[in-house]
Amino acid sequence: MEGTTLTEYPEYSSTEELVKAVLENDQQEFLGQPYKVTMEPFAEKIGAVSTQLHCRVEATSGPTKGQTKLLFVKEVSYDNSYFQGMQLVEKEIAMYLHVIPQMINFVKKQGKMSLAGTLANLFPKFLGYGRVASNYFLVLEDFTTREDDFTVIHLRDSSHTNATVHVALRRLAQYHGALYALTSQMPEFSKQFPILQKNEMWVESFHMFAELASPGTLKWVGFLHSTYCNNNALAEFLKTRISLTDNQVRDLGQLIETLTPHLSIDGATETLKKTNTRASASVLCNIPIHGDAHQLNTACSPNDVIFFDLQMCWFFDGLFDLHTYLPTSTTPKQRADNLPDFLETYYTTLSETCTQLGMSIPPYTDMDHFMECYKKLLPWQVIYALSYVPFFGYSDAKRAILTKLEESMRADCGDVIMDAESLDKLDCNTWKVTQHLMDYFMEMKEQGLYNELESL
């Protein structure tokens, strides 16, 4: 994969032709020839640069006539050179074709067949890839058809249950533990994947998260805060939509002031660079993490989870995956009530997995060391969450208002004026997620964000 370029991708005249070629190369495929391929787009687009498609394959003759198989097809467009420079497709293919199989084989060689099976089921089965015109496609199993009834839960509908969170954290810990053990016993492993280690990709990731997180979110929260503080009809209207105590209103104002220099695009990028440097010096070794383990990249069943969409993978501290999963899959109240238990589940499982796979020196010497490293990555969590919540959680109506706020700021038009009629047009999902965002700001204060930012 080291020398892979976009021009080396198999090219096809249509998506249907690409899928048929992939199925013919999959020797375990049960369908006979010939068969019909139908593409069905998902109801809602997920992600900034990819489109997910359902692919229905139906045998039209032979012993399997009438049988169908559903596949998951991911389409990535590189019409933006910014995303092309990040090599998102190449990175995801490297994970599916090389990193994950090597990890599973390593675990099998240690005689841990049950763990190897668990890790193999943690990701969708990868079937192949190719190119149609200027777009790139990855073909995978449709994990929603597994017997365990996996579904993807949207933040504006519900958070993950506590039981699901514990399962997800155990799975992440097993995945990270296997990679820590592999990397410690085979130092040459990490050298195989320079595409996952390029420093310029880190900078691109920093810039992308910073751009998504700011300045629209902070402008929106600042507008709501200033309105809330005014004793007028608009403030009274807002209080019917957002619940804040007097102390929380005061704390929110202080937090906005603290965050403002860190959430300009340049400021956020610099904050993330410093956080990365500090975190990298705290761990025994970096591993190829998921890199984008938020709620919409996690499918849940009553008993297990699946992680997918590996395009943001890179070599880094495994705790980054916790800082992406927890703030996007749980509510601030869940974390206030359960965060110590959540982190204990991850730490204990990680330590057990590393020991089970023969790692003599674990990534963290004890729980105190683990918590110290966890806190050092808090700025990552803040900026990631502030990019995720508004980008994926709000409705189109709320995004339109964010756009207006952005335009007002760029045009330097002064204060934004929004009346009750405009705000009243926002649907209940928008206010639900806005309350979630407000609660998250309060949580930042409780977690000691001020100290972490000042220590950079």
C-alpha positions as CSV (number, residue, x, y, z in Angstrom):
1,M,0.0,0.0,0.0
2,E,3.0,2.2,0.5
3,G,3.3,3.1,-3.2
4,T,-0.5,3.2,-4.0
5,T,-1.7,6.2,-6.0
6,L,-5.1,7.1,-7.3
7,T,-4.1,6.0,-10.8
8,E,-3.5,2.4,-9.7
9,Y,-7.2,1.9,-8.8
10,P,-9.1,-0.6,-11.0
11,E,-11.4,1.4,-13.2
12,Y,-14.9,0.5,-14.2
13,S,-17.6,2.0,-16.4
14,S,-20.3,1.9,-13.7
15,T,-20.8,1.1,-10.0
16,E,-22.7,-2.0,-11.0
17,E,-19.8,-3.3,-13.0
18,L,-17.4,-2.6,-10.1
19,V,-19.6,-4.5,-7.6
20,K,-19.9,-7.5,-10.0
21,A,-16.1,-7.6,-10.4
22,V,-15.6,-7.5,-6.6
23,L,-18.1,-10.3,-6.1
24,E,-16.4,-12.5,-8.7
25,N,-13.1,-12.0,-6.8
26,D,-14.7,-12.9,-3.5
27,Q,-14.4,-16.7,-3.5
28,Q,-16.7,-17.1,-0.5
29,E,-19.6,-15.4,-2.4
30,F,-22.6,-17.7,-2.5
31,L,-24.3,-16.1,-5.5
32,G,-24.3,-17.9,-8.9
33,Q,-24.0,-16.2,-12.3
34,P,-25.7,-14.1,-13.7
35,Y,-27.1,-11.7,-11.2
36,K,-28.6,-8.2,-11.0
37,V,-27.1,-5.3,-9.1
38,T,-29.3,-2.4,-7.8
39,M,-27.9,0.6,-6.0
40,E,-30.1,2.2,-3.3
41,P,-28.9,5.4,-1.6
42,F,-29.2,5.8,2.2
43,A,-32.0,8.1,3.4
44,E,-29.5,10.5,4.9
45,K,-26.0,11.4,3.8
46,I,-23.4,10.8,6.5
47,G,-20.0,12.4,6.4
48,A,-18.3,15.3,4.7
49,V,-16.7,13.6,1.7
50,S,-18.4,10.2,1.3
51,T,-21.8,8.9,0.3
52,Q,-23.1,5.5,1.6
53,L,-25.1,3.3,-0.7
54,H,-27.0,0.1,-0.2
55,C,-26.3,-2.4,-2.9
56,R,-28.8,-5.2,-3.6
57,V,-27.5,-8.2,-5.5
58,E,-30.0,-10.7,-6.7
59,A,-29.3,-14.0,-8.5
60,T,-31.3,-14.2,-11.7
61,S,-30.6,-17.8,-12.7
62,G,-28.9,-21.0,-11.5
63,P,-29.2,-22.8,-8.2
64,T,-29.2,-19.6,-6.2
65,K,-31.9,-17.9,-8.3
66,G,-33.9,-15.4,-6.3
67,Q,-31.4,-15.2,-3.5
68,T,-30.3,-11.7,-2.5
69,K,-27.3,-10.2,-0.7
70,L,-27.0,-6.7,0.6
71,L,-23.7,-4.8,0.4
72,F,-22.5,-1.5,1.8
73,V,-20.8,0.7,-0.9
74,K,-18.9,3.8,0.1
75,E,-18.4,6.5,-2.5
76,V,-15.7,9.1,-2.0
77,S,-15.4,12.1,-4.3
78,Y,-12.0,13.9,-4.5
79,D,-13.4,17.0,-6.2
80,N,-11.8,18.9,-3.4
81,S,-8.0,18.9,-3.5
82,Y,-7.9,19.4,0.3
83,F,-9.5,16.0,0.9
84,Q,-7.4,14.4,-1.8
85,G,-4.3,15.6,-0.1
86,M,-5.4,13.7,3.1
87,Q,-5.5,10.4,1.1
88,L,-8.6,9.3,2.8
89,V,-9.4,6.4,0.5
90,E,-5.8,5.0,0.6
91,K,-5.7,5.1,4.3
92,E,-8.9,3.2,4.7
93,I,-7.9,0.6,2.3
94,A,-4.5,0.2,4.1
95,M,-6.5,-0.5,7.3
96,Y,-8.8,-3.1,5.8
97,L,-6.2,-4.9,3.6
98,H,-3.2,-4.8,5.8
99,V,-3.4,-3.4,9.4
100,I,-6.5,-5.3,10.5
101,P,-5.6,-8.7,9.0
102,Q,-2.0,-8.5,10.4
103,M,-3.5,-7.7,13.8
104,I,-5.8,-10.6,13.7
105,N,-3.1,-13.0,12.5
106,F,-0.9,-11.8,15.3
107,V,-3.6,-12.6,17.9
108,K,-4.2,-16.0,16.4
109,K,-0.4,-16.8,16.6
110,Q,-0.6,-16.1,20.3
111,G,-3.3,-18.8,20.6
112,K,-6.1,-16.3,21.5
113,M,-8.7,-17.5,18.9
114,S,-11.7,-16.1,20.8
115,L,-10.2,-12.7,20.9
116,A,-9.2,-13.0,17.2
117,G,-12.8,-13.7,16.3
118,T,-14.0,-10.8,18.3
119,L,-11.6,-8.4,16.5
120,A,-12.6,-9.8,13.1
121,N,-16.2,-9.0,13.8
122,L,-15.4,-5.5,15.1
123,F,-15.3,-4.2,11.5
124,P,-17.3,-4.9,8.3
125,K,-15.9,-7.5,6.0
126,F,-14.0,-5.7,3.3
127,L,-14.7,-7.0,-0.2
128,G,-12.9,-4.7,-2.6
129,Y,-12.5,-1.3,-4.2
130,G,-12.3,0.5,-7.5
131,R,-12.8,3.7,-9.4
132,V,-15.7,5.0,-11.6
133,A,-14.9,8.2,-13.4
134,S,-13.5,10.6,-10.8
135,N,-15.1,8.8,-7.8
136,Y,-13.7,6.0,-5.6
137,F,-15.7,3.2,-4.2
138,L,-15.2,0.7,-1.3
139,V,-17.4,-2.4,-1.2
140,L,-18.1,-4.0,2.2
141,E,-20.6,-6.3,3.8
142,D,-23.8,-4.7,4.9
143,F,-23.4,-5.2,8.6
144,T,-27.0,-4.1,9.3
145,T,-28.0,-7.6,7.9
146,R,-26.1,-9.5,10.6
147,E,-28.2,-11.6,12.8
148,D,-27.6,-9.3,15.9
149,D,-29.6,-6.5,14.2
150,F,-27.0,-3.7,14.1
151,T,-28.3,-0.2,13.7
152,V,-26.7,3.3,13.7
153,I,-28.2,5.7,16.2
154,H,-28.3,9.4,15.5
155,L,-27.3,11.9,18.2
156,R,-30.4,14.0,17.8
157,D,-32.5,10.8,18.4
158,S,-30.7,9.2,21.2
159,S,-27.4,8.5,22.9
160,H,-25.9,5.1,23.4
161,T,-27.1,3.3,26.4
162,N,-24.7,2.7,29.3
163,A,-24.6,-1.0,28.5
164,T,-23.7,-0.2,24.8
165,V,-21.0,2.2,26.0
166,H,-19.3,-0.4,28.1
167,V,-19.4,-2.9,25.2
168,A,-17.9,-0.3,22.8
169,L,-15.2,0.7,25.2
170,R,-14.3,-3.0,25.8
171,R,-14.0,-3.5,22.0
172,L,-11.9,-0.4,21.5
173,A,-9.6,-1.5,24.4
174,Q,-9.3,-5.0,22.8
175,Y,-8.5,-3.4,19.4
176,H,-6.0,-1.0,20.9
177,G,-4.5,-3.7,23.2
178,A,-3.9,-6.0,20.3
179,L,-2.1,-3.3,18.3
180,Y,0.0,-2.1,21.3
181,A,1.1,-5.7,21.8
182,L,1.8,-6.2,18.1
183,T,3.7,-3.0,17.8
184,S,5.8,-3.6,21.0
185,Q,6.8,-7.1,19.8
186,M,7.2,-6.3,16.1
187,P,8.7,-2.7,15.9
188,E,8.9,-3.1,12.1
189,F,5.1,-3.3,11.9
190,S,4.6,0.5,12.1
191,K,7.2,1.1,9.3
192,Q,5.0,-0.7,6.8
193,F,2.5,2.1,6.8
194,P,4.1,5.5,6.2
195,I,0.8,6.7,4.7
196,L,-0.6,6.6,8.3
197,Q,2.3,8.5,9.8
198,K,2.8,11.5,7.6
199,N,3.0,14.6,9.7
200,E,1.3,16.7,7.0
201,M,-1.8,14.5,7.5
202,W,-1.9,15.4,11.1
203,V,-1.8,19.1,10.2
204,E,-4.6,18.5,7.7
205,S,-6.7,16.8,10.4
206,F,-6.1,19.6,12.8
207,H,-7.1,22.1,10.2
208,M,-10.3,20.2,9.3
209,F,-11.5,19.8,12.8
210,A,-10.7,23.4,13.6
211,E,-12.5,24.6,10.5
212,L,-15.6,22.6,11.4
213,A,-15.6,23.6,15.0
214,S,-15.2,27.3,14.5
215,P,-16.2,30.0,14.3
216,G,-19.9,29.2,13.7
217,T,-20.5,27.1,16.8
218,L,-19.0,29.6,19.2
219,K,-20.8,32.4,17.4
220,W,-24.1,30.6,17.8
221,V,-23.5,29.9,21.5
222,G,-22.3,33.4,22.1
223,F,-25.4,34.8,20.4
224,L,-27.7,32.6,22.6
225,H,-25.7,33.6,25.7
226,S,-25.9,37.3,25.1
227,T,-29.6,37.0,24.3
228,Y,-30.2,34.9,27.5
229,C,-28.6,37.7,29.6
230,N,-30.9,40.4,28.3
231,N,-34.2,41.0,30.1
232,N,-36.4,41.3,27.1
233,A,-39.0,39.4,25.1
234,L,-36.5,37.5,23.0
235,A,-34.7,36.4,26.2
236,E,-37.9,35.2,27.7
237,F,-38.7,33.3,24.5
238,L,-35.2,31.7,24.5
239,K,-35.7,30.5,28.1
240,T,-38.7,28.4,26.9
241,R,-36.2,26.5,24.6
242,I,-32.9,26.4,26.6
243,S,-32.5,25.7,30.3
244,L,-29.7,27.4,32.1
245,T,-29.3,28.4,35.7
246,D,-27.9,31.9,36.6
247,N,-24.6,30.3,37.6
248,Q,-24.4,28.4,34.3
249,V,-25.1,31.6,32.3
250,R,-22.2,33.2,34.1
251,D,-19.9,30.2,33.6
252,L,-20.9,30.0,30.0
253,G,-19.8,33.6,29.4
254,Q,-16.4,32.9,31.1
255,L,-16.0,29.7,29.0
256,I,-16.7,31.5,25.7
257,E,-14.1,34.1,26.6
258,T,-11.6,31.3,27.4
259,L,-12.3,29.4,24.3
260,T,-12.5,32.2,21.8
261,P,-8.7,32.4,21.0
262,H,-8.5,28.6,20.8
263,L,-11.4,28.3,18.3
264,S,-10.3,30.6,15.6
265,I,-9.1,28.3,12.8
266,D,-5.5,29.2,13.3
267,G,-5.9,29.1,17.1
268,A,-7.6,25.7,17.1
269,T,-5.0,24.2,14.8
270,E,-2.2,25.5,17.0
271,T,-3.9,24.1,20.1
272,L,-4.3,20.7,18.6
273,K,-0.7,20.6,17.5
274,K,0.5,21.4,21.0
275,T,-1.9,18.8,22.4
276,N,-0.6,16.2,19.9
277,T,3.0,16.9,20.9
278,R,2.2,16.6,24.6
279,A,0.2,13.4,24.2
280,S,2.8,11.7,22.0
281,A,5.4,12.2,24.7
282,S,3.2,10.4,27.3
283,V,2.7,7.0,25.7
284,L,4.9,4.0,25.1
285,C,4.1,3.9,21.4
286,N,1.6,5.1,18.9
287,I,-0.8,2.7,17.1
288,P,-3.0,2.9,14.0
289,I,-6.2,4.1,15.7
290,H,-9.6,4.4,14.2
291,G,-9.3,8.2,14.2
292,D,-13.0,9.0,13.8
293,A,-14.9,6.8,16.2
294,H,-17.9,9.0,16.6
295,Q,-21.5,7.8,17.1
296,L,-22.4,7.7,13.4
297,N,-19.4,5.5,12.6
298,T,-20.6,3.0,15.3
299,A,-23.3,0.4,14.7
300,C,-25.0,-1.1,17.8
301,S,-26.8,-4.3,18.5
302,P,-28.2,-5.5,21.9
303,N,-24.9,-7.3,22.5
304,D,-22.1,-5.9,20.5
305,V,-20.8,-3.0,18.3
306,I,-19.2,-2.5,15.0
307,F,-16.9,0.4,14.0
308,F,-16.6,1.5,10.4
309,D,-15.5,4.4,8.2
310,L,-11.7,4.2,8.8
311,Q,-10.7,7.0,6.5
312,M,-9.3,9.2,9.3
313,C,-7.0,6.4,10.8
314,W,-3.5,7.4,11.8
315,F,-0.7,6.4,14.2
316,F,-1.5,8.1,17.5
317,D,-2.5,7.5,21.2
318,G,-5.4,5.1,21.4
319,L,-7.0,7.5,23.9
320,F,-7.9,9.7,21.0
321,D,-10.6,7.2,20.0
322,L,-12.1,7.6,23.5
323,H,-12.1,11.3,23.1
324,T,-14.1,11.0,19.9
325,Y,-16.5,8.2,21.0
326,L,-17.5,9.5,24.4
327,P,-18.6,13.1,23.7
328,T,-20.5,12.1,20.5
329,S,-22.2,8.9,21.8
330,T,-23.2,9.8,25.4
331,T,-24.8,12.8,27.0
332,P,-23.1,15.2,29.5
333,K,-25.4,13.7,32.2
334,Q,-24.4,10.2,31.3
335,R,-20.7,11.2,31.6
336,A,-21.3,13.1,34.8
337,D,-22.9,9.9,36.4
338,N,-20.7,7.2,34.8
339,L,-17.4,8.6,33.4
340,P,-15.2,6.9,36.1
341,D,-16.9,3.5,35.4
342,F,-16.6,4.0,31.6
343,L,-12.9,4.8,31.9
344,E,-12.3,1.9,34.3
345,T,-13.9,-0.5,31.8
346,Y,-11.5,0.7,29.0
347,Y,-8.4,0.7,31.2
348,T,-9.0,-2.7,32.8
349,T,-9.8,-4.4,29.4
350,L,-6.8,-2.7,27.7
351,S,-4.5,-3.9,30.5
352,E,-5.9,-7.5,30.4
353,T,-5.6,-7.6,26.6
354,C,-2.0,-6.5,26.6
355,T,-1.1,-9.0,29.3
356,Q,-3.0,-11.8,27.5
357,L,-1.0,-11.1,24.3
358,G,2.4,-11.1,26.1
359,M,3.1,-7.4,26.4
360,S,5.6,-7.1,29.3
361,I,5.2,-3.3,29.7
362,P,1.6,-2.0,29.4
363,P,0.9,1.4,27.8
364,Y,-0.1,2.8,31.2
365,T,1.6,1.8,34.4
366,D,-1.5,2.3,36.5
367,M,-4.9,4.0,36.6
368,D,-3.4,7.3,37.8
369,H,-1.0,7.3,34.8
370,F,-3.9,6.5,32.5
371,M,-6.0,9.4,33.9
372,E,-3.0,11.7,33.5
373,C,-2.8,10.8,29.8
374,Y,-6.5,11.0,29.3
375,K,-6.6,14.6,30.6
376,K,-3.8,15.7,28.4
377,L,-6.0,14.9,25.4
378,L,-9.0,16.9,26.6
379,P,-8.4,19.8,24.2
380,W,-8.7,17.3,21.3
381,Q,-12.1,16.2,22.7
382,V,-13.3,19.7,23.0
383,I,-12.5,20.8,19.5
384,Y,-13.7,17.4,18.0
385,A,-17.0,17.6,19.9
386,L,-17.6,21.2,18.9
387,S,-17.1,20.2,15.2
388,Y,-19.2,17.0,15.5
389,V,-22.3,18.2,17.4
390,P,-23.3,21.1,15.1
391,F,-22.1,19.4,11.9
392,F,-24.0,16.1,12.4
393,G,-26.5,16.9,15.1
394,Y,-28.4,19.9,13.9
395,S,-31.2,20.0,11.4
396,D,-30.9,21.9,8.1
397,A,-32.8,24.9,9.6
398,K,-30.1,25.3,12.3
399,R,-27.3,24.9,9.8
400,A,-28.9,27.7,7.8
401,I,-28.7,30.0,10.8
402,L,-25.1,29.0,11.4
403,T,-24.4,30.0,7.8
404,K,-26.0,33.4,8.4
405,L,-23.9,33.9,11.5
406,E,-20.8,32.9,9.5
407,E,-21.7,35.4,6.7
408,S,-22.3,38.1,9.2
409,M,-19.0,37.6,10.8
410,R,-17.1,37.4,7.5
411,A,-18.8,40.5,6.3
412,D,-18.0,42.3,9.6
413,C,-21.6,43.5,9.8
414,G,-21.6,43.9,13.6
415,D,-24.0,42.2,16.0
416,V,-26.3,39.6,14.6
417,I,-30.0,40.4,15.0
418,M,-32.3,37.5,15.3
419,D,-36.0,37.8,16.2
420,A,-38.3,35.3,18.0
421,E,-40.0,34.5,14.7
422,S,-36.8,33.3,13.2
423,L,-35.9,31.3,16.2
424,D,-39.4,29.8,16.4
425,K,-38.8,28.3,13.0
426,L,-36.2,26.0,14.4
427,D,-37.5,22.4,15.0
428,C,-37.4,20.5,18.3
429,N,-34.3,18.5,17.2
430,T,-32.4,21.7,16.8
431,W,-33.2,22.9,20.3
432,K,-32.5,19.4,21.7
433,V,-29.1,19.3,20.3
434,T,-28.5,23.0,21.3
435,Q,-29.3,22.1,24.9
436,H,-26.9,19.2,24.5
437,L,-24.2,21.6,23.3
438,M,-24.9,24.0,26.2
439,D,-24.6,21.1,28.7
440,Y,-21.3,20.1,27.0
441,F,-20.0,23.6,27.7
442,M,-20.9,23.2,31.3
443,E,-19.1,19.9,31.4
444,M,-16.0,21.5,30.0
445,K,-15.8,23.7,33.1
446,E,-16.3,20.7,35.4
447,Q,-13.5,18.8,33.7
448,G,-11.0,21.6,34.3
449,L,-10.7,22.7,30.7
450,Y,-9.3,26.0,31.8
451,N,-6.3,24.3,33.4
452,E,-5.6,22.1,30.4
453,L,-5.7,24.9,27.9
454,E,-3.5,27.1,30.1
455,S,-0.9,24.3,30.5
456,L,-0.3,24.0,26.7
